[in-house]
Amino acid sequence: MDTLAKRLKSAREAAGLTQVQLSEAAGLPQPLISKIERGIVQRTTNILALAKALNVNPHWLDLGDGNMKNLADGKIQSVPVRKVKLLKLEDSGMYLEALADPGIEATEFCGLETGPQTFAVLVTNDSAAPAIPKGSVLMVDPEEAPRESDWIIANQDGHTVIKQVMRDGADLYLESRIKPRSLDNVDVIGTVIGIQVYTRPRRR
């Protein structure tokens, strides 16, 4: 199975779980499960939580490597954990300075390949909601070229924004409620390669 969407749905159905049951077991929002299975979200930093809930190999779930069930003594295999600098959305245009600043805190991401300039962004507003709600943490790679359906961080009219890339024939443009803007005319800071969605803790 060559996509995360197909692997997740196959593993969920093999486990006999509904999307709601999986979301409860993994501690993730059900809409996120749905978006992954429909291919809207193609990479996620919640791989380890999903793999544990489904009792599958996280490497297989994330990248399709190995077998679905590839566990030793019933334990989930470890996945790479990487630390990257965590910036607020409005500060992401200064990421090069942040990478060299030892005083800026780092956050951990699991299961994603990162480049030397990769950084994390804390979403401080609801401008990209409901797809990316306030409180989400994005993994951003300035060296990754954006493709159709990718989310990007960009400078637009003096503001740092989160936008989705769309396609019109051979041209890529940014989704906009007012007027679509060609990607060629956009100051792209980086492409989002992973999303960790905030989940409000449930009351017991």
C-alpha positions, 0 to 999 in steps of 0.5 A: 500500500503506497499511501498513508491513507490506505495503510491507516484505513487497512490497519484500522479495519483489520483491528475492527475499529471505527474512526471514532474508536481509533480517535479515542484509543489514540487520543486524537480528533476523529476529523483528523483520522478522517482527513488522513484516510481521505488523503487530505492530510498526507503526513502527520506527527501522530504516527506513534500514537496511531501505531500504538492504538492499532498495534502495528509497526510505526515505520510501516504505517508512516512510510510503508517500510517492513511489515504491518505487524513487525513487533518484538515481544509485543512492543512497538518499535521505536521511531526516530525522535528529532528536536527542532526549534519551536517558533510562533507563527509571526516569528517564523520569517526569522527562522535562520536567526532562531536556528542559531539562538540557543535560548529558543526552546525545542520541541520533539517530532516523531517519524518525520525526516527533517532537513538541517533548517527544519523548524516547528511553528506554533499556530497562534490564531485560527486563520487556517481553521478548521484544517489547522486549528489554533494550538497546532504545531507545524513542522516546516521545511524551508528547503522542501518545494511545495506541491498541490494540496501542501500547506505553506508558511508565507509572507503576504502583505506584511503578515505571516500566513498559513495557506494551502497550495492549489492547482489550476492547470499547470499553475500553482496558486494560494487558496484565497477568499478574495483573489487567488495568488500565483505561487510564483508571486509569493514569498514562501518561508517553508512547506509544512511537512507534518502537523501535530493537531491540538486536542483539548483534554476531555473532562473525566 
